Amino acid sequence: MPTQYWRSPETVERLERLERAGFALEFLRRNADYRRDFARTERQIEREGADPTTIRRSFAHRWRLRCRA
């Protein structure tokens, strides 16, 4: 989504209805540092052929991410 729409009334209304996890995801999705780090992490996996699980765990640790089932 282009940044000019982030503050549109429709977007604000949708964000206000989100649960905590959904709001956190929206925050990260819009965070330039997070997006760069995610892209760098995926390139590292492709380039090095290293263990994707280990690399993604390191990424998740840097951003304090955790998944709940």
Phi, psi and omega in degrees: 000128177299146186299335181295342180269352185297334181251015178293152179303323180294319180293316179300316179299317180295319180295325180293339180270353184285148170286171182303314181296320179294322178294318178299318178298317178296321178299311181295320181300331182263357183273116184298322179296318179297314181298319178295316180295320178299313180298318179297319179298314180295322177295321178300318179297313181294316187288314187270342183064021180285174181296111182301325181297314180296315181294317180291327176296320178297317177300312181298321179295317179301323183262004179057043180267148172207148181253141175242139179267000000 
